[in-house]
Amino acid sequence: MTDRTALVVGASRSLGLALAGELAERGFDVVATVRGETPEALAALADRTGRVTVEHLDITDTGQIDALRERLGGRRIDLLFVNAGITDADVPAAQVPTEVFVEVMVTNALSPMRVVEGLAPLVPPTGTIGVMSSRQGSIGFNTRGGHEVYRASKSALNQLMRSYAARMAQDPRTLLLLHPGWVQTELGGPGARLTVAESARGVAEVLVGHAHDGGLQFLDHTGAVVPW
């Protein structure tokens, strides 16, 4: 099937950029969003594949979410994946300035849900809505601490997605929370097990392989279930 469209929210660099490329290679027409100017790497990907178009979106701006929905019009989005997010300094939560705490929570938990709610009308009943979460959002796996506010933001995102799934219990669309693995990104560090390309391949495989499952699942890049 080659007439599928994927919308990757947050594709300017790293995992989002690599995922856009993976999905294009798998036959998707990809709409990739960036917050600012189009990075050279994404522009090059669009030129090379002929399957990637770039849209601009700051997920913390509800007006921009509405405007993107209008620009996409009646376009069918078979896969909506929200990748955008930020991290903060690895310090105890009590030491984090209030404005930083708010920024991380709004960007990583509230804004992805606003994107899901705002753009879900473009996703058909057979479609998939995915959000990039993290194993660090798992309460059961938190035995070492660290990155407390980032962890809390991903836990909040997971909870919000569960609430969304409960509200939409009769909706046949597939909902996925994805843990990309321990990746060589700004958060994961250079000593992480996976390259960005390896992680993106795994995430793409899970998104495609579980496209018709229905319901909500929290999975990692190999398809294994992650405890809540």
ABEGO torsion letter per residue (X at the ends): XAABBBBBBGAABEAAAAAAAAAAAAGBBBBBBBABBBBAAAAAAAAAAGABBBBBBBAABAAAAAAAAAAAEABBBABBBBABBBBBBBBBAAABBAAAAAAAAAAAAAAAAAAAAAAAAABBAABBBBBBBBAAABAAABAAEEGAAAAAAAAAAAAAAAAAAAAAAABABBBBBBBAEBBBBAAAEAABABBAAAAAAAAAAAAAAAAAAEEBBBBBAAGBBBBX
